[in-house]
């Protein structure tokens, strides 16, 4: 059967049983025909027969049985991608119908890290509000660990932040790559000079961001003994920036969050660009897909912006 030519049939959509495609997805996600039969509470021969009928429809082998379960062929991978798209479209039907008929109301609760600078995220908020003026948007700001905890505990539906690992209960969609710099104010003797060795700064007074500090920055500071002399602490990037601008100490800030002050000559980036630590900032949500319509529409709006940016 693997050597036969795929079927090109203009009437395929009217002839195929769409339930066969759902069964195919269930087999792949379960990892095997027997496992799918157990999950669906059906007899294994009926699952095997459904797979064969679908393969007969498309004229290609979709799955190979292996000792550990099943393995998708090239045709199977193409079919899986198409099936997932169709299932996602079907899941979105009530949300999109509600939006089209202007019947969407509600509240979208979002929790983000402080100092976030993202054109895609801002444009998504503006576009979402134009499309759905009756939906209220609530944004909370917190250290990154609290963003993750709030999502897992169901206190918010959508988050934007950093994570040093991966929590299985969450979905991670890369939103942007954030870079950090060490900044000083005009009153600091290092203003106007670049540092080639971080160890030079070990005796400088620092402004720290407490629980909001990215773990990568924490490790870097400890490696070079930076911040052993603490002149100030602010668990919000905007307030940490305020303290650094006022000369309380030097400190790490996201590059985009300090851009305006650098342009005004209030802050100076002390590191060469090649030394700037970088990390991913993610759009986050709980793994289970059962989001309310308002939250789902907002998620889709941001994802459209992210995908468009990736293609450009």
N, C-alpha and C positions, 0 to 999 in steps of 0.2 A: 504494500500500500504506500510506502514512503517514496516509491519511484514514480508514482502516477502524477500527471499534470494537474495543477489546481484547476478547479472549475470556475470559468468566467460566465456568470449567469446574471443577466440584467434583471431577472425576476427573483433574485435570491432573497431580497428582503421580504417579499410577499410569501415565500415558500418556507423559509426557515422557521423553526420553532424557537422563539426567543428564550424559552425556559432551558433549552439545551445549552445556551451560552451561560446562563446563570449556573447551571450544573458544572460546566467546565471550570468556571471561576471557583466554585466550591471545592472541586477536586484539587486545583492548584493550591489554593489557600490552606486546605487540610493537609496537603503533602502526599496524597495518595487516594486511590479509589476506595479502598476499605475504610480509611479514616473519614472520607467524605460521607460514605454510607452510614457510618455510626453517628456522625454529627447531624445528618439529615433524617436519621431514623428511617432509612430506606434499605432495601435489599441490595447487596453489592452487584448482582447481575443487572439490576435496573440502571444503576449508575454506569456500569460498563457499556450497556446498550445505548444509553444517552450519549456517551462520548463517541461511540462508533457512528451513531446517526449524524452527529455534528461533523465528524471527520468526512463522512460520505457527502454531506452537503457542501463542504468547502473543497473537497477533493485533495486533502493533504493530511498527513499524520501530524497531530498536534502534541501528543505526549508519548514518551517512551517509558515503559515500566522499568524500574530499577530495583535493586535489592532493598533500597531505603525508601522507595515510594515511586515517584514519577519525575521525569525530567522533560521540560518543554523543548520542543524542536524550534527552529527558526520561525516556522509557521505558527507554532503555539505561542511564542513570545509576541508575535504580531497580533494574534487573536486576543491574548490576555490584555494587551494595551487597549485594544478597541473595546473589549468588554468592560474594562474598568471605566473607560470614558462614558460608555452608555449607562452604566449603573450610577455614576456620579451625576449624569444629566437627569436620570430618573429621580434621584434623591432630591435634586434641586427644583423639581417641578412645583411643589407647593410654595416654596420660597419665592420663586420667580413670578408665579401667578399672583401671589399676594402683593409683590412689588408692582406688577403691571396694573393691578386694579387699585393701587394707592391705598391698600388696606393694612399696611405694615405700621404698627406702632410698637413701642417698647423701649427698652434700655439696653445699650451696649456698654458693658463694664470692661475697662481696659486698664491694665497695670503695666507701667513702663519704668525703666531706669531713668535716673535724672540726667540732664544734659544731652538728651537724645537729639541728634540732628539727622533727619532723613527726609529728603524731598518726596520720595515715593509715599512715605507714610503720611506726610502732611497733605499731599495732593489727594490721597485716598480719603482722608477725612473730609476735605472740601467737596469732592465729587459725591461721596456717600450722603452728605447732608443735602446736597441739591436734589439727589434722587429720592431721598427719604426724609423729608423735613419733620415728620412726626416722630422720628426715633431720636431719643435723647442719648447723648454720648457722655459717659462719665470716665474721666481719666484720673488714675491714682499714680503717684510717684513713690518709689521705694527702692531700697538696695536690691541688687539682683537676686539674692537668695529668697527674699520675700516675694518677688514676682513669681518665682517657681512654686513656692509654697501656696500662694494665693490661688494659682491655677489648679494645683492638685486638690486643694480643699474646696473648690467650687465657688470661691469668693468672687472671682472674675472669670470671664469667658475667654479673653484674649490678652496676651502679654507680649511685651517686647523687651528683650534683655539678653544677657550673657549666661552661659552655663559652662562650667569647667568639665562636666561629664555629660551623660545622657540619661534622662529619666524615662523609663519605659512607658510611663503614663502620659507623656507629652509628645506633641508633634513639633518638629523643628523645621522651619523654613528660613534659610539664610536671607536676611534683609539687607545687611551691609557689612563691610569690613571696617571696623573702627581702629584708629591708630591713636597712640598716646605719646605725649611729649613731656619733658620736664620744663616748667616755665619759671621765670623769675620776673620781678618788677623792675622798673627803671631805677629804683634805689639800690638794687643789688650790684655788687662789684662785677658780677659775671655778665651784666647786661651788655649785649653787643658781641659776646664771645661764645664760641662753640666749645663744648667739652668733648675731648676724645677718649677720656678714661673716666668711667663712672665713679671710680674710687676717689676721684678728686672732690666729690661732693659729700663725703661721709660725715664731715663736720658741719655741714650746712643745716640750719634749722628748716624743718619741713612742715608743710600743711598736708595732713593725711585725710583720707575720705572714709575711714572706719570700715563699717560693714559693706559699704558701697565699692570698696577697692576690688578690682579684678584680681583673681588669684595669680595670673601671670605677672602683674605688677608687684604683688606681695612677694613672690619668689625672687623677682629681680632686685627689689629693695634689700631683701635679707642677704642675698648673695654678695652685694656690694656694701652692706651695712649702711644703707641710706635710711634716713628717718629715725635714727636712734636718738636724735635730738628733735623733739616734737614741739613746734611753736604754735600749732593750731590744728583743730580737727573739725571737719564739717561733713556730715554724711549726706551731702547733696553736692553735685558737681558745680552748680551755679554758686553756691555759698563758698565752696572751696576756691573757686575762681576769684570771688570777691576778696577773700583773705590774701590770696597770692598777689592780686593787683595792688592791694594796700601795703604790700611789703612785709606781711607777717612771716612769710617764709617762702621757700620754693616748693614746687610740688608737681605731681603728674596730673594732667588733664587731657581729655580727648581733643585731638587736633581741631576738629570741626567746632567744638564747643568754645575754643579759645580764639577762633579765627578773627572775630571782630576786634578783640582787644589787641591782638598782634598787629592788625592793620592800623590801629590808632596809636601804636607805639607804647601801649600800657604793659604788654607782656612780651617777653623774649623767649623763643624756643632754644634751649641750651644744648640739645643733642643734634648731631647730624641726622638727616632724614633716614639714612640707612640703619640707624640704631633704634628707630621708633618701634616699640612693641605693637603688634597688631593681633586682632582676634575677631571672631564672628559675633555679630549681634543678630539674634533670631526673632522672627515672628513666631509666637508660641500659642498653642491651644491644647486642650485635653485630647487624648487619642480617640475617645469615643466620638462618633460622628453626629450624635443627636444634639446638635446645637439649636437654639431657638432661631426663628427666622431672622430677627434683627442682627444677631451675632453672626449668623452664617452669611448674610449679605455683606456685612462689613469685612469679614474674612475674605470673601471672594473679591471684593473691591481692592483690598491691599494686594492680594495675589495677582490680580490682573496687572497692577502697576509693577510688581516685582518681575513678572514674566516679560513684560514689555521692555523693562530695563535690561534684562539678561539678553534679549534678542538684539538690542541696539549696539 
